[in-house]
């Protein structure tokens, strides 16, 4: 619910020289998958073309959700149309379908509430 409701997300990728890169994106959470688009010439897209590893997390440091996984580029036209409808409803703009649209199915998820870190910190391994 928190992933779907969030407006902004942070993504961390790895540059070809192995330095990290973090940037905010807009995105949507659909069927246990996070989707976002970015300009083909953006540092994010260039990094993900070379190395699909990604970390996605919410803005909050108090109610934390962190996803780790690998991206796949969405090419299915029916799925892109569905995503565009959902993206437009959330942000009132079109999904950048002419640019890469990436899908992240989490492999590892971390979550905790800062006010109860010891009692709420959780790690899930997701079977692909």
TORKOLDO-680200 format. One record per residue (C-alpha): residue number from 1; residue in one letter; chain; x, y, z. Coordinates in Angstrom, 1 decimal, decimal comma, m for minus. Layout:
residues N
k->NUM	r->A	c->A	u->X	v->Y	w->Z
...
This chain:
residues 128
k->1	r->X	c->A	u->0,0	v->0,0	w->0,0
k->2	r->X	c->A	u->2,8	v->2,4	w->0,8
k->3	r->X	c->A	u->4,6	v->1,7	w->m2,4
k->4	r->X	c->A	u->1,5	v->2,3	w->m4,4
k->5	r->X	c->A	u->0,6	v->5,5	w->m2,5
k->6	r->X	c->A	u->4,0	v->7,1	w->m2,7
k->7	r->X	c->A	u->4,5	v->10,0	w->m5,1
k->8	r->X	c->A	u->8,3	v->10,0	w->m5,3
k->9	r->X	c->A	u->10,8	v->7,1	w->m5,1
k->10	r->X	c->A	u->14,5	v->7,0	w->m5,0
k->11	r->X	c->A	u->16,5	v->4,7	w->m7,3
k->12	r->X	c->A	u->20,1	v->3,7	w->m6,9
k->13	r->X	c->A	u->22,0	v->2,3	w->m9,8
k->14	r->X	c->A	u->25,7	v->1,5	w->m10,5
k->15	r->X	c->A	u->27,8	v->3,5	w->m13,0
k->16	r->X	c->A	u->30,2	v->1,6	w->m15,4
k->17	r->X	c->A	u->33,1	v->2,6	w->m13,1
k->18	r->X	c->A	u->31,2	v->1,0	w->m10,2
k->19	r->X	c->A	u->30,4	v->4,3	w->m8,4
k->20	r->X	c->A	u->26,8	v->4,5	w->m7,1
k->21	r->X	c->A	u->24,2	v->6,9	w->m8,6
k->22	r->X	c->A	u->20,9	v->7,9	w->m6,8
k->23	r->X	c->A	u->18,1	v->9,9	w->m8,3
k->24	r->X	c->A	u->14,4	v->10,5	w->m7,6
k->25	r->X	c->A	u->11,7	v->9,1	w->m10,0
k->26	r->X	c->A	u->8,0	v->8,9	w->m10,4
k->27	r->X	c->A	u->6,6	v->5,4	w->m10,7
k->28	r->X	c->A	u->3,7	v->3,1	w->m10,1
k->29	r->X	c->A	u->3,4	v->m0,2	w->m8,2
k->30	r->X	c->A	u->1,4	v->m2,8	w->m10,2
k->31	r->X	c->A	u->1,0	v->m6,5	w->m9,5
k->32	r->X	c->A	u->4,0	v->m6,6	w->m7,1
k->33	r->X	c->A	u->6,2	v->m4,8	w->m9,6
k->34	r->X	c->A	u->7,6	v->m1,3	w->m9,6
k->35	r->X	c->A	u->7,5	v->0,5	w->m13,0
k->36	r->X	c->A	u->9,1	v->3,8	w->m14,0
k->37	r->X	c->A	u->10,4	v->5,5	w->m17,1
k->38	r->X	c->A	u->13,4	v->7,7	w->m17,6
k->39	r->X	c->A	u->15,1	v->9,5	w->m20,5
k->40	r->X	c->A	u->17,2	v->7,2	w->m22,7
k->41	r->X	c->A	u->20,2	v->9,5	w->m22,2
k->42	r->X	c->A	u->19,8	v->9,8	w->m18,4
k->43	r->X	c->A	u->22,5	v->8,5	w->m16,1
k->44	r->X	c->A	u->19,9	v->6,0	w->m14,7
k->45	r->X	c->A	u->19,1	v->4,5	w->m18,1
k->46	r->X	c->A	u->22,7	v->4,3	w->m19,2
k->47	r->X	c->A	u->23,6	v->2,6	w->m15,9
k->48	r->X	c->A	u->20,8	v->0,1	w->m16,2
k->49	r->X	c->A	u->21,7	v->m0,7	w->m19,7
k->50	r->X	c->A	u->25,1	v->m1,9	w->m18,5
k->51	r->X	c->A	u->24,0	v->m3,3	w->m15,1
k->52	r->X	c->A	u->20,4	v->m4,1	w->m14,3
k->53	r->X	c->A	u->20,9	v->m4,1	w->m10,6
k->54	r->X	c->A	u->18,8	v->m1,5	w->m8,8
k->55	r->X	c->A	u->17,6	v->m0,4	w->m5,3
k->56	r->X	c->A	u->14,3	v->1,4	w->m5,0
k->57	r->X	c->A	u->13,2	v->3,1	w->m1,8
k->58	r->X	c->A	u->10,6	v->5,5	w->m0,5
k->59	r->X	c->A	u->11,5	v->9,0	w->0,6
k->60	r->X	c->A	u->10,8	v->8,4	w->4,3
k->61	r->X	c->A	u->13,5	v->7,5	w->6,7
k->62	r->X	c->A	u->10,8	v->6,8	w->9,4
k->63	r->X	c->A	u->8,6	v->4,3	w->7,5
k->64	r->X	c->A	u->11,1	v->2,5	w->5,4
k->65	r->X	c->A	u->10,6	v->0,2	w->2,4
k->66	r->X	c->A	u->13,6	v->m0,7	w->0,3
k->67	r->X	c->A	u->13,5	v->m3,0	w->m2,7
k->68	r->X	c->A	u->16,5	v->m4,7	w->m4,3
k->69	r->X	c->A	u->16,3	v->m6,4	w->m7,7
k->70	r->X	c->A	u->17,1	v->m6,2	w->m11,4
k->71	r->X	c->A	u->15,2	v->m4,2	w->m14,0
k->72	r->X	c->A	u->13,7	v->m5,5	w->m17,2
k->73	r->X	c->A	u->12,7	v->m3,2	w->m20,0
k->74	r->X	c->A	u->8,9	v->m3,3	w->m20,7
k->75	r->X	c->A	u->8,2	v->m3,7	w->m24,4
k->76	r->X	c->A	u->4,7	v->m5,3	w->m24,5
k->77	r->X	c->A	u->2,3	v->m2,7	w->m26,0
k->78	r->X	c->A	u->m0,7	v->m3,9	w->m24,0
k->79	r->X	c->A	u->1,2	v->m3,6	w->m20,8
k->80	r->X	c->A	u->2,6	v->m0,2	w->m21,8
k->81	r->X	c->A	u->m1,0	v->1,0	w->m22,5
k->82	r->X	c->A	u->m2,1	v->m0,3	w->m19,1
k->83	r->X	c->A	u->0,8	v->1,4	w->m17,3
k->84	r->X	c->A	u->0,2	v->4,7	w->m19,2
k->85	r->X	c->A	u->m3,4	v->4,7	w->m18,0
k->86	r->X	c->A	u->m2,4	v->4,1	w->m14,4
k->87	r->X	c->A	u->0,5	v->6,6	w->m14,5
k->88	r->X	c->A	u->m1,8	v->9,3	w->m16,0
k->89	r->X	c->A	u->m4,3	v->8,7	w->m13,2
k->90	r->X	c->A	u->m1,6	v->9,1	w->m10,6
k->91	r->X	c->A	u->0,5	v->12,0	w->m12,0
k->92	r->X	c->A	u->m1,8	v->13,6	w->m14,7
k->93	r->X	c->A	u->0,9	v->13,2	w->m17,3
k->94	r->X	c->A	u->1,7	v->10,4	w->m19,8
k->95	r->X	c->A	u->4,2	v->7,7	w->m19,1
k->96	r->X	c->A	u->7,3	v->8,4	w->m21,2
k->97	r->X	c->A	u->6,6	v->5,4	w->m23,5
k->98	r->X	c->A	u->9,0	v->6,6	w->m26,1
k->99	r->X	c->A	u->11,7	v->6,3	w->m23,5
k->100	r->X	c->A	u->12,7	v->3,1	w->m21,6
k->101	r->X	c->A	u->10,1	v->1,9	w->m19,2
k->102	r->X	c->A	u->11,6	v->m0,3	w->m16,6
k->103	r->X	c->A	u->10,0	v->m3,0	w->m14,4
k->104	r->X	c->A	u->11,5	v->m4,0	w->m11,0
k->105	r->X	c->A	u->10,3	v->m7,3	w->m9,4
k->106	r->X	c->A	u->11,9	v->m7,2	w->m6,0
k->107	r->X	c->A	u->14,2	v->m10,0	w->m5,0
k->108	r->X	c->A	u->14,9	v->m8,7	w->m1,5
k->109	r->X	c->A	u->12,7	v->m6,3	w->0,5
k->110	r->X	c->A	u->13,6	v->m4,5	w->3,7
k->111	r->X	c->A	u->11,1	v->m2,6	w->5,8
k->112	r->X	c->A	u->10,9	v->m1,1	w->9,3
k->113	r->X	c->A	u->9,3	v->1,7	w->11,3
k->114	r->X	c->A	u->11,9	v->4,0	w->12,9
k->115	r->X	c->A	u->9,8	v->4,3	w->16,1
k->116	r->X	c->A	u->10,0	v->0,5	w->16,5
k->117	r->X	c->A	u->13,1	v->m0,6	w->14,6
k->118	r->X	c->A	u->13,9	v->m3,5	w->16,9
k->119	r->X	c->A	u->10,3	v->m4,9	w->16,7
k->120	r->X	c->A	u->9,5	v->m4,0	w->13,1
k->121	r->X	c->A	u->12,7	v->m4,5	w->11,0
k->122	r->X	c->A	u->12,0	v->m7,2	w->8,5
k->123	r->X	c->A	u->13,8	v->m8,7	w->5,5
k->124	r->X	c->A	u->12,0	v->m10,8	w->2,8
k->125	r->X	c->A	u->13,6	v->m12,9	w->0,1
k->126	r->X	c->A	u->11,1	v->m13,0	w->m2,8
k->127	r->X	c->A	u->11,1	v->m16,1	w->m5,0
k->128	r->X	c->A	u->11,2	v->m15,2	w->m8,7
